[in-house]
C-alpha cells in the first residue's frame, strides 16, 4: 500500500493522531518500508510519503530512496525478490511393449 498520506511518520511520539494511524496500520500487520525522511527541504525533513507492506519476506527485499532534482519528495524504491521454483524434468524409465506401441513405432519410420 502506498500513498502521499501527509502524515509525518517521524512525529509519532509528539502527535497523537499520527501515533494512532501508525498503531492502526501495525495492527493490520502492515509496516513502513522506510523510516527515513522522504521529503527534504532546507528547513524540514518529513516522512510523509509512505510505502507499507504486509509481506513477511523482509529479508528478500531491496529498498531505499532515490535522489531526484525534479521534486522535494524522494522517490521510494521497493523490490521484493522471489524465489523461482526449479523444476526437474520428468524422466520416463519404462517402455510399453504392446501391439499398439509397436505399430506406432513402425509407422514413424
C-alpha positions as CSV (number, residue, x, y, z in Angstrom):
1,X,0.0,0.0,0.0
2,X,1.5,3.3,-0.9
3,X,0.5,6.9,-0.9
4,X,1.2,10.5,0.0
5,X,-0.7,10.4,3.3
6,X,0.7,13.8,4.5
7,X,1.1,12.1,7.9
8,X,4.6,12.6,9.2
9,X,5.7,9.2,10.5
10,X,8.7,10.8,12.2
11,X,6.3,12.6,14.6
12,X,4.6,9.5,16.2
13,X,5.7,10.5,19.7
14,X,4.7,14.1,19.6
15,X,1.4,13.9,17.6
16,X,-1.5,11.7,18.9
17,X,-3.2,11.3,15.5
18,X,0.0,10.2,13.8
19,X,0.6,7.7,16.6
20,X,-2.9,6.4,16.2
21,X,-2.5,6.0,12.4
22,X,0.7,4.1,12.9
23,X,-0.9,1.9,15.5
24,X,-3.8,1.1,13.2
25,X,-1.5,0.1,10.3
26,X,0.7,-2.0,12.6
27,X,-2.4,-3.8,14.0
28,X,-3.2,-4.9,10.4
29,X,0.4,-6.3,10.1
30,X,1.5,-3.5,7.7
31,X,4.9,-2.0,8.3
32,X,6.5,1.0,6.6
33,X,9.2,0.2,4.1
34,X,11.3,3.2,5.1
35,X,11.9,5.0,8.4
36,X,13.9,7.9,6.9
37,X,12.7,11.3,5.6
38,X,11.0,11.2,2.2
39,X,10.5,15.0,1.8
40,X,13.5,17.2,2.5
41,X,13.7,21.0,2.3
42,X,16.3,23.5,3.6
43,X,14.3,23.8,6.8
44,X,12.5,20.5,7.4
45,X,12.7,16.7,6.8
46,X,9.5,14.7,7.0
47,X,8.4,11.2,6.3
48,X,5.0,11.8,4.6
49,X,5.3,9.6,1.5
50,X,4.8,6.1,2.8
51,X,5.0,2.7,1.3
52,X,3.5,0.0,3.5
53,X,3.9,-3.8,3.2
54,X,2.4,-6.8,4.9
55,X,5.0,-9.1,3.4
56,X,6.8,-11.4,5.7
57,X,9.8,-11.7,3.3
58,X,11.6,-8.5,4.6
59,X,15.0,-10.2,4.2
60,X,14.3,-10.7,0.4
61,X,13.8,-7.0,-0.5
62,X,15.7,-4.1,-1.9
63,X,14.5,-0.8,-0.6
64,X,15.6,2.8,-0.4
65,X,15.1,6.3,-1.8
66,X,16.4,7.8,-5.0
67,X,17.8,11.3,-5.2
68,X,15.9,13.5,-7.6
69,X,16.0,17.1,-8.6
70,X,12.5,17.1,-10.0
71,X,10.8,17.3,-6.6
72,X,11.5,17.8,-2.9
73,X,9.9,14.4,-2.4
74,X,12.3,11.5,-2.7
75,X,11.0,8.5,-4.8
76,X,10.8,5.3,-2.8
77,X,12.2,2.2,-4.3
78,X,10.9,-1.2,-3.2
79,X,11.7,-4.5,-4.9
80,X,10.6,-7.8,-3.4
81,X,12.7,-10.7,-4.6
82,X,11.0,-14.0,-5.1
83,X,12.5,-17.5,-5.4
84,X,11.7,-19.3,-8.6
85,X,11.0,-23.0,-8.1
86,X,13.4,-25.2,-10.0
87,X,11.5,-27.8,-11.9
88,X,13.2,-31.1,-12.5
89,X,12.5,-32.7,-15.9
90,X,10.2,-35.7,-15.9
91,X,12.2,-38.8,-16.8
92,X,10.3,-41.8,-18.1
93,X,12.1,-45.0,-17.3
94,X,9.8,-47.5,-18.9
95,X,8.8,-48.6,-22.3
96,X,5.4,-50.0,-23.3
97,X,5.6,-53.2,-25.3
98,X,2.2,-54.0,-26.8
99,X,0.8,-54.3,-30.2
100,X,-0.3,-50.6,-30.4
101,X,3.1,-49.3,-29.3
102,X,4.9,-51.5,-31.8
103,X,2.6,-50.4,-34.6
104,X,3.2,-46.7,-33.8
105,X,6.9,-47.3,-33.8
106,X,6.8,-49.0,-37.2
107,X,4.6,-46.2,-38.7
108,X,7.1,-43.5,-37.5
109,X,9.9,-44.9,-39.6
